[in-house]
Amino acid sequence: MCEELSGWAYMRYGKRAHRRRMEDVVAECVCSPLMSDGVVFQRGVPLRVWGRARPGERVEVRFRGHVAEGWASPTGEWEVELPPQDAGGPFSLEVRCGGVRQVVRDVLVGDVWLLGGQSNMELPVRRTLDLFGEEVRDARCPFIREFVVPLRYHFHGPLCDLEGGSWKEVTPETVLEFGALGYFFARHLYERYGVPIGLVRAAAGGTPIEAWLAEEVLEAYGVYREELARCKDDASLRALLAENARRIEQWHAELSRADEGLRSRPPWWSEEYDDREWEEHLIPGVWDGPPLGGFCGSIWFRREMLLPVSPEGGALLRLGAIIDADEVYVNGVAVGRTGYRYPPRTYPIPEGVLRKGRNLIAVRVVVHRGHGGWVPGKPYRLEYEGGRLELSGVWKRRIGVEMPPCEEQIFPQYKPAGLYNGMIAPLRRFPIRGVLWYQGESNTARPHGYAALLADLISLWRRTWGRDDLPFLYVQLANFEPFPWEQGRGLWPVLREEQRKALRVPGTAMVVTIDVGESNDLHPQDKKTVGERLALCARALSYGEEITYQGPLAREVVKEGDALIVVFDHVDGGLLSKGDVLEGFELRTPDGRWVHAQATIVDGRVNVRHPEVPAPTAVRYAWADDPVASLYNRAGLPASPFVLELG
């Protein structure tokens, strides 16, 4: 199932360690990083503890009056099993072997949930403070804990254990780094049941679903074989990554060397610099046409601010989101920088930097591959005690240096099977209550077949934990409008439909989020609604509550006269429209065109018709990257987008 410890020793210590005796590599008895202080074990199932020791060493584990023993294998691995435990804590767990006594402190027993996926599963609470800042300011709960699985890819088979990681409980100091979705999910369950909740977050931004599948599963598809073979060539992969990094570093070095704004004396961020000859530029806006469409390199922007007072206690500068990178100066003082497009630019300005009267903002924007700009619909303003100053509008602009496009960075963690081997397989001995999954954005450019991949992932992970009934709860993609140049534009509804189809797998539930996304942000802040909707699914599928946990799901379509009638599941309490008109429904004409149609709710079903389409062949709902959500059940849960052919 996984590589032996010799493989771990090889990765950590190199070939020389491989030639030494294993007892020299494993010099003492240690537990897996998962069994570190603060660990949360799953209640009601056998409790496993494992780690490393000298080969042949006897290991004894004590916990809550139970004692178990085992012996380290010839490769230094050991594992013992204790009886199922009831929820509670904190406790201590003691491990003894070879005269060494290790105590794992502050142990809880409760419910453990695995959180997998890409950046929206990673998104920390600190990125949601515009919505929930006051709510989390004093957050404290020692019974909600998170373990972040270290990012690790591996292409030579599943690994046996993790190389690091630690458990953290919710405090005002730690909560900002908790995954936001997981935090709100756990908070809901803890408030409901009073049982400790452990979150094991194994997520990595930008990763496609293939990275989280095992090689033997991907083999059946055929299309991944060549890439898998290339990834297994360690020397070639290292050389490729090194050359890629060298070229990117060289591009940035040349950019800085040639940037006139940095070379100028005084530099362009200085208050002493005279910008009267600069061109005017309207902010916000993206550059998909003349004069900056296709531009790569650095561009500088400047703007004066007139403040009626000298702000006390500093201020906060909000510059929305900028494509791609930025460095920001206020009155000649560097106040912030961001290296890529997605994080919101929220820069604190220290007290004493701003003054009454004239102030200057200078922003250096770096565009890597020809698509730059200031994202519309975001806040651009200065906030200070007693006032705010809007910064949208006319700025001044000048090019620092124009460059050829920067080479795109290669991320090996995006490659097939690597993250399953390095981040999921090592968790297989750690029992969990269920899985939360939020992923799909990186598959929108090739959405067809995603349902099969997701079904295979569910089956694989259930086999990994040896549980055919393991609850698998996942998030359907939120509403979002990609820019014209981005891959996947127009294909987000196709991916959502693939996600809907995966509900055919028993023991699954899907949270619909087309009403809580942000059309101009791939990472919407409202993770509270998403986490709480996932908690509803958990309460129904895992805890056995008879509640409404899912929004309406289209089951079938039938023809009645000139209308198509859509029948839904999960209409508990009935259907309703949010708004005066039920929007988002379309009919397909016999010649294949889609036309917007009239939709009405009648007896818990939706009647869809168009006076000029007497013989429609299919119906669809919310079929857009950034659709309007109007159909809900009376529990307030939105209907999933769908397309149904007339049978």
C-alpha positions in Angstrom: 0.0 0.0 0.0 2.9 2.4 0.7 6.6 2.6 0.5 8.6 1.2 3.4 10.6 3.3 5.8 13.6 2.7 3.7 12.0 5.0 1.1 11.4 7.6 3.8 15.0 7.4 4.8 16.1 7.7 1.2 14.1 10.8 0.7 15.2 12.4 3.9 18.8 11.4 4.1 19.8 10.6 0.6 21.7 7.6 -0.8 24.3 7.5 1.9 21.6 6.9 4.6 20.3 4.1 2.4 23.6 2.3 2.7 23.7 2.6 6.5 22.1 0.2 9.0 18.4 1.2 9.6 19.0 1.4 13.3 21.4 4.3 12.7 18.7 6.1 10.7 16.0 5.5 13.3 17.9 6.5 16.4 15.0 6.8 18.9 11.3 5.9 19.3 9.1 8.6 17.9 5.4 8.8 17.1 4.0 9.9 13.7 3.5 13.7 13.5 -0.2 13.1 13.5 0.2 11.9 17.1 1.7 15.2 18.4 0.5 17.3 21.3 -3.1 18.3 20.8 -4.1 15.4 18.6 -7.8 14.6 18.2 -8.6 10.9 17.7 -11.8 9.6 16.2 -14.2 8.2 18.8 -15.9 4.9 18.6 -13.3 3.0 16.4 -10.1 1.3 17.3 -7.4 3.8 18.1 -4.2 3.4 16.2 -0.8 4.7 17.2 2.3 4.3 15.1 5.8 5.7 14.6 9.4 4.7 14.2 12.0 3.0 16.5 15.1 0.8 16.2 14.3 -2.4 14.4 13.0 -5.1 16.8 12.4 -2.7 19.6 9.4 -3.4 21.9 6.9 -0.6 22.0 4.3 0.0 24.8 1.5 2.5 24.5 -0.7 3.6 27.5 -3.9 5.6 27.1 -6.9 6.0 29.5 -6.1 2.9 31.4 -5.5 0.7 28.3 -2.1 -0.8 27.4 -1.0 -2.1 24.0 2.3 -3.4 22.9 4.1 -4.2 19.6 7.5 -4.5 18.0 9.3 -2.4 15.5 9.7 -4.0 12.1 13.0 -4.7 10.4 12.6 -1.3 8.7 11.9 0.4 12.0 8.1 0.9 11.8 5.8 0.1 14.6 2.0 0.3 15.1 -0.3 -0.7 18.0 -4.1 -0.6 18.4 -6.1 0.4 21.4 -9.8 -0.2 22.0 -12.4 2.3 20.7 -12.7 5.3 22.9 -15.6 7.6 23.9 -15.4 11.3 23.3 -13.6 13.4 25.9 -10.4 14.9 27.0 -7.9 16.3 27.4 -5.8 13.2 28.2 -2.2 12.1 27.9 -0.9 9.3 25.8 2.4 7.6 26.8 4.8 5.7 24.5 7.7 3.7 25.9 10.4 1.8 24.0 14.2 1.2 24.4 14.3 3.2 27.7 12.7 6.2 26.0 9.4 7.6 27.3 7.4 10.0 25.1 4.3 11.7 26.3 1.7 13.1 23.9 -0.2 15.7 25.9 -3.6 17.5 25.6 -5.2 14.6 23.6 -8.8 14.7 22.7 -11.2 12.1 21.4 -14.1 13.3 19.2 -14.8 13.4 15.5 -12.2 13.9 12.8 -12.9 15.2 9.3 -10.5 15.2 6.4 -10.6 18.4 4.3 -9.3 18.0 0.8 -9.1 20.1 -2.4 -7.5 23.3 -3.7 -7.3 26.9 -2.7 -10.9 27.5 -1.6 -10.4 24.7 1.0 -7.1 26.3 2.0 -8.4 29.8 2.2 -7.6 31.0 5.8 -9.9 32.9 8.1 -7.7 36.0 7.8 -8.9 36.3 4.1 -12.5 36.6 5.3 -12.2 39.4 7.8 -14.2 41.9 5.7 -17.2 39.7 6.5 -16.3 38.0 9.7 -13.7 40.1 11.4 -15.8 41.0 14.5 -17.1 37.5 14.7 -13.7 35.8 14.9 -11.9 38.5 16.8 -12.1 36.7 20.2 -12.6 33.2 18.9 -11.5 30.6 21.4 -12.4 26.9 21.5 -9.9 24.3 22.8 -12.1 21.6 21.4 -11.8 22.6 17.8 -8.4 21.8 16.3 -6.7 21.7 13.0 -3.7 19.7 11.6 -2.4 21.0 8.3 -0.8 18.3 6.2 2.5 19.6 4.8 2.6 20.0 1.1 4.4 17.0 -0.4 4.3 15.3 -3.8 5.8 11.9 -4.6 5.6 9.9 -7.8 7.1 6.5 -6.8 4.1 5.1 -4.9 2.2 5.9 -1.7 4.2 7.0 1.3 3.7 5.6 4.8 3.8 8.7 6.9 4.1 12.4 7.1 7.3 14.4 7.6 5.9 17.1 9.8 2.8 19.0 11.0 1.3 20.0 14.3 -2.1 20.4 15.9 -3.5 23.9 16.8 -6.6 24.8 18.7 -8.8 27.8 18.1 -7.5 30.9 19.9 -7.6 34.6 18.9 -4.0 34.1 17.8 -4.4 31.0 15.7 -7.8 31.2 14.3 -6.7 33.5 11.4 -4.7 30.7 9.9 -7.4 28.1 10.2 -9.0 27.1 7.0 -12.1 29.3 7.0 -14.5 26.7 5.6 -13.3 24.0 8.0 -13.5 26.5 11.0 -17.1 27.4 10.3 -18.0 23.7 9.7 -16.4 22.6 12.9 -17.9 25.4 14.9 -21.4 24.5 13.8 -20.9 20.8 14.7 -19.3 21.6 18.0 -22.1 24.0 19.0 -24.6 21.3 18.0 -23.1 18.2 19.7 -20.5 19.4 22.1 -18.0 16.8 20.8 -14.4 17.7 20.1 -13.8 18.3 16.3 -10.5 17.6 14.6 -9.8 18.9 11.1 -7.1 17.4 9.0 -6.5 19.8 6.1 -4.8 18.2 3.1 -5.3 20.8 0.4 -3.1 22.6 -2.1 -3.9 25.7 -4.3 -4.3 25.3 -8.0 -4.3 21.5 -8.0 -6.4 19.4 -10.4 -8.3 16.4 -9.3 -5.7 14.1 -11.0 -3.1 15.0 -8.4 -5.3 13.5 -5.7 -5.8 10.1 -7.4 -3.6 7.0 -7.3 -1.6 5.9 -10.2 -3.5 2.6 -10.5 -6.8 4.6 -10.9 -5.3 7.0 -13.5 -3.9 4.1 -15.5 -7.4 3.1 -16.5 -7.8 6.5 -18.3 -4.6 6.0 -20.4 -4.1 9.7 -21.0 -1.9 10.2 -17.9 0.7 7.5 -18.6 3.3 9.6 -20.4 3.1 12.4 -17.8 3.4 9.9 -14.9 6.4 8.4 -16.6 8.1 11.8 -16.9 7.4 12.6 -13.3 9.1 9.4 -12.1 12.3 10.5 -13.8 13.7 12.3 -10.7 16.8 13.7 -12.4 14.9 15.1 -15.3 12.2 16.5 -13.0 14.8 18.2 -10.8 16.6 19.6 -13.8 13.3 20.9 -15.3 12.3 22.6 -12.1 15.7 24.1 -11.6 15.8 25.5 -15.1 12.3 26.9 -14.8 13.2 28.6 -11.5 16.4 30.0 -13.1 14.6 31.6 -16.0 11.9 33.1 -13.8 14.6 34.5 -11.4 16.5 35.9 -14.4 13.3 37.6 -15.8 12.7 39.3 -12.5 16.4 40.3 -12.1 16.3 41.9 -15.6 13.0 43.6 -14.8 14.5 45.2 -11.7 17.7 46.1 -13.4 16.0 47.8 -16.4 13.0 49.4 -14.6 13.4 53.1 -15.1 11.2 53.8 -12.0 13.8 52.0 -9.8 16.8 53.5 -11.6 15.6 57.1 -11.6 16.9 59.6 -9.1 14.7 60.3 -7.3 12.8 57.0 -7.8 9.2 57.1 -9.0 7.9 56.2 -5.6 9.5 59.3 -4.1 7.5 62.4 -3.2 10.3 64.5 -4.8 9.7 62.9 -8.2 7.9 65.1 -10.8 5.1 63.2 -12.6 3.5 66.1 -14.5 4.3 64.5 -17.8 2.7 61.1 -17.0 -0.4 59.9 -18.8 -3.7 59.7 -17.1 -5.2 56.3 -16.3 -8.7 55.3 -15.0 -8.7 52.8 -12.2 -10.1 50.1 -11.8 -10.1 48.2 -15.1 -8.3 45.3 -16.8 -6.1 45.7 -19.8 -7.6 43.5 -22.6 -7.2 46.1 -25.4 -5.1 49.1 -26.4 -2.9 50.6 -25.2 -1.9 48.1 -22.5 -3.4 44.8 -23.8 -0.7 42.2 -24.1 1.8 44.3 -22.1 4.4 42.5 -19.9 6.8 44.2 -17.5 6.4 47.0 -14.9 4.0 49.9 -14.9 4.0 52.6 -12.2 0.9 54.5 -10.9 0.8 57.6 -8.8 -2.0 59.5 -7.1 -2.3 62.4 -4.7 -4.6 62.3 -1.7 -5.8 65.4 0.2 -6.7 64.5 3.8 -8.6 66.9 6.0 -6.9 65.6 9.2 -3.7 63.8 10.2 -5.0 60.2 10.9 -4.4 59.0 14.5 -3.6 55.3 14.9 -2.7 54.7 11.3 -4.9 53.8 8.4 -5.9 51.0 6.1 -5.2 51.1 2.4 -7.5 48.9 0.2 -6.4 48.4 -3.4 -8.8 45.7 -4.4 -6.9 43.0 -6.4 -4.2 43.7 -8.9 -3.0 41.6 -11.8 -0.3 40.3 -11.3 2.0 41.7 -8.5 2.4 45.0 -6.8 4.6 47.1 -4.5 2.9 50.0 -2.7 4.4 53.2 -1.3 2.8 56.0 0.7 4.7 59.2 1.1 7.8 57.3 0.1 7.3 54.6 2.7 6.8 51.0 1.5 3.6 49.8 3.1 2.9 46.4 1.3 3.6 44.1 -1.5 1.9 41.0 -3.0 3.4 38.6 -5.5 0.4 37.2 -7.3 -3.1 38.3 -8.3 -5.6 36.7 -6.0 -5.1 38.1 -2.4 -7.0 41.2 -1.6 -4.6 44.2 -1.2 -5.2 45.3 2.3 -2.2 47.3 3.6 -2.0 48.9 7.0 -0.3 52.3 7.0 1.6 52.9 10.2 0.8 55.9 12.3 2.9 59.0 11.3 3.1 58.1 7.6 0.0 60.1 6.6 -0.4 63.8 7.3 -3.0 66.5 6.9 -3.1 67.8 3.4 -1.2 66.4 0.4 -0.2 62.7 0.5 1.1 60.5 -2.3 0.5 56.9 -3.2 2.8 55.1 -5.7 2.2 51.6 -6.9 4.5 49.5 -9.0 2.5 46.8 -10.9 4.3 43.9 -12.5 2.6 42.0 -15.3 4.0 38.6 -16.1 2.2 37.2 -19.1 0.3 40.0 -20.9 -2.9 40.4 -18.9 -2.7 43.1 -16.3 -5.0 45.4 -14.5 -6.9 46.5 -11.4 -9.9 44.2 -10.9 -13.2 46.0 -11.2 -15.8 45.7 -8.4 -13.3 45.7 -5.6 -12.8 48.4 -2.9 -10.2 51.0 -3.7 -10.0 53.4 -0.8 -8.2 54.7 2.2 -9.9 54.1 5.6 -8.9 56.0 8.7 -10.6 56.8 12.0 -13.4 59.2 11.3 -13.3 59.0 7.5 -12.5 57.3 4.2 -11.2 58.5 0.9 -12.3 56.7 -2.4 -9.4 56.0 -4.7 -11.2 54.9 -7.8 -10.9 57.3 -10.7 -8.0 59.1 -12.4 -4.4 58.2 -11.6 -1.2 58.9 -13.4 0.7 56.1 -15.3 4.1 55.5 -16.8 5.8 52.3 -18.0 8.9 51.3 -16.1 10.1 48.7 -18.6 8.5 46.5 -21.2 9.6 42.8 -21.1 8.9 39.6 -23.0 6.4 37.3 -21.2 7.7 35.6 -18.1 7.9 31.9 -18.3 5.0 30.2 -16.4 6.1 28.5 -13.2 6.0 24.7 -13.2 4.3 23.3 -10.1 5.1 19.6 -9.6 2.2 19.3 -7.1 -0.2 19.7 -10.0 1.0 16.5 -11.6 -1.0 13.2 -11.5 -0.9 11.0 -8.4 1.7 13.1 -6.6 -0.5 14.5 -3.8 -2.3 11.3 -3.2 1.0 9.5 -2.6 2.4 12.3 -0.5 -0.5 13.7 1.4 -3.4 11.3 1.4 -1.9 7.8 1.6 0.1 8.7 4.7 -3.1 9.4 6.6 -4.7 6.0 5.9 -4.2 4.6 9.4 -5.7 7.7 11.1 -9.5 7.0 11.4 -11.8 9.8 10.2 -15.6 10.5 10.4 -15.8 11.7 6.8 -14.4 13.8 4.0 -15.1 17.4 2.9 -14.0 18.2 -0.6 -13.7 21.6 -2.4 -12.0 21.4 -5.7 -12.8 21.8 -9.4 -11.6 25.3 -10.4 -8.5 23.8 -11.9 -10.5 21.4 -14.0 -12.8 23.9 -15.6 -10.8 24.1 -18.8 -11.4 20.3 -19.4 -14.6 19.6 -17.5 -16.0 16.7 -19.4 -15.4 13.4 -17.5 -14.9 15.1 -14.1 -17.9 13.1 -12.7 -16.0 9.9 -13.4 -12.8 11.2 -11.9 -14.7 12.4 -8.8 -16.5 9.0 -8.4 -13.1 7.3 -8.7 -11.6 9.6 -6.1 -14.5 8.9 -3.7 -14.0 5.1 -4.2 -10.3 5.3 -3.8 -10.3 7.3 -0.6 -12.9 5.0 0.8 -10.7 2.0 0.0 -7.7 3.9 1.5 -9.6 4.1 4.9 -11.3 0.7 4.4 -14.8 2.2 4.7 -17.3 1.8 1.9 -19.7 4.0 3.8 -17.3 6.9 4.4 -19.4 10.1 4.1 -18.1 12.3 1.2 -19.5 15.8 1.2 -18.4 18.2 -1.5 -18.8 21.7 -2.7 -20.1 22.6 -6.2 -18.3 25.5 -7.8 -19.5 29.0 -6.9 -20.5 31.7 -9.3 -17.5 33.4 -10.9 -16.9 35.2 -14.2 -13.4 34.5 -15.6 -11.7 37.2 -17.6 -11.9 36.9 -21.4 -8.4 35.5 -21.6 -8.7 32.8 -18.9 -9.1 29.1 -19.6 -12.4 27.6 -18.7 -14.4 30.7 -19.6 -17.9 29.5 -20.5 -17.2 26.0 -19.1 -18.0 26.5 -15.4 -21.6 25.3 -15.8 -20.3 22.1 -17.5 -18.1 21.4 -14.5 -21.0 22.0 -12.1 -23.1 19.6 -14.0 -20.4 17.0 -13.8 -20.3 17.6 -10.0 -24.1 17.1 -9.9 -23.8 13.8 -11.7 -21.4 12.5 -9.1 -24.2 12.4 -6.6 -25.1 9.1 -8.1 -22.4 7.7 -5.8 -24.1 6.6 -2.5 -23.2 8.3 0.7 -22.5 11.7 -0.9 -23.9 15.2 -0.6 -23.2 18.3 -2.6 -23.4 21.9 -1.3 -24.6 24.4 -3.9 -22.8 27.8 -3.8 -23.9 29.7 -6.9 -25.5 32.3 -4.5 -22.5 33.0 -2.3 -19.6 33.4 -4.8 -18.1 36.7 -6.1 -18.2 37.2 -9.8 -14.8 39.0 -9.7 -13.0 36.7 -7.2 -12.0 33.1 -7.5 -11.9 33.0 -3.7 -15.2 34.3 -2.3 -15.0 35.3 1.3 -18.3 33.8 2.5 -16.9 30.5 3.7 -19.3 30.6 6.7 -22.4 29.8 4.6 -20.4 27.1 2.8 -19.1 25.5 6.0 -22.6 25.6 7.6 -24.2 24.0 4.6 -21.6 21.3 4.7 -22.4 20.8 8.4 -26.1 20.3 7.5 -25.0 17.5 5.1 -22.8 16.0 7.9 -25.7 16.1 10.4 -27.9 14.2 7.9 -25.5 11.7 6.4 -23.1 11.1 9.3 -25.0 11.9 12.5 -28.4 10.6 11.3 -30.6 13.7 11.8 -33.7 13.9 9.7 -33.2 17.4 8.4 -33.3 19.3 5.1 -29.7 19.3 4.1 -29.6 19.7 0.3 -31.1 22.2 -2.1 -33.5 21.1 -4.9 -31.9 18.6 -7.3 -33.5 18.1 -10.7 -34.5 14.5 -11.1 -36.4 14.3 -14.4 -38.2 16.3 -17.1 -41.5 15.5 -18.7 -43.5 17.2 -21.5 -47.0 18.5 -20.9 -48.5 20.3 -23.8 -46.0 23.0 -24.9 -44.3 23.1 -21.5 -41.5 21.0 -19.9 -42.1 20.1 -16.3 -39.1 19.6 -14.1 -39.4 17.3 -11.1 -37.1 17.9 -8.2 -35.8 16.0 -5.2 -35.1 17.8 -1.9 -38.1 20.1 -2.1 -38.7 19.7 1.6 -41.4 22.2 2.4 -41.8 23.2 -1.2 -40.1 25.4 -3.8 -39.8 29.1 -3.8 -38.4 31.9 -5.9 -36.2 34.6 -4.5 -37.3 37.6 -6.5 -40.4 38.6 -8.4 -39.7 36.3 -11.4 -38.2 32.8 -11.4 -35.1 33.4 -13.5 -32.4 31.3 -15.1 -34.4 28.7 -17.1 -33.8 28.1 -20.8 -35.3 25.7 -23.4 -33.6 24.2 -26.3 -35.3 24.4 -29.7 -35.4 21.5 -32.2 -32.6 23.2 -34.1 -30.3 23.3 -31.1 -30.6 27.0 -30.0 -31.1 27.9 -26.3 -33.7 30.6 -25.5 -34.6 32.1 -22.2 -38.0 30.8 -21.0 -40.8 31.6 -18.6 -40.8 29.4 -15.5 -43.4 29.0 -12.7 -43.6 26.9 -9.6 -46.7 24.6 -9.6 -47.3 21.9 -7.0 -43.6 21.6 -6.1 -42.5 21.4 -9.7 -41.3 23.9 -12.2 -43.2 24.5 -15.5 -41.0 25.9 -18.2 -42.4 27.3 -21.5 -41.7 29.7 -24.3 -44.5 30.9 -26.7 -42.3 30.4 -29.7 -40.9 27.0 -28.7 -43.8 24.6 -28.9 -41.6 21.5 -29.1 -38.6 22.0 -26.8 -36.0 19.2 -26.5 -34.2 20.0 -23.3 -34.2 22.4 -20.3 -31.4 23.9 -18.3 -31.1 26.2 -15.3 -28.4 28.7 -14.1 -26.3 27.7 -17.1 -23.6 30.4 -16.9 -20.2 31.0 -15.3 -21.8 33.6 -13.1 -25.5 32.7 -13.0 -28.5 34.2 -11.2 -29.7 32.0 -8.5 -33.5 32.3 -8.0 -34.8 28.8 -7.1 -34.7 27.6 -3.5 -36.5 25.2 -1.2 -38.2 26.5 1.9 -35.2 25.6 4.0 -33.3 28.4 2.2 -31.0 26.1 0.2 -30.4 26.9 -3.5 -31.2 24.6 -6.4 -28.3 23.1 -8.3 -27.7 24.2 -11.9 -28.6 21.4 -14.3 -29.4 20.4 -17.9 -31.9 17.7 -18.7 -32.8 16.1 -22.0 -36.4 15.3 -22.8 -36.3 11.5 -22.6 
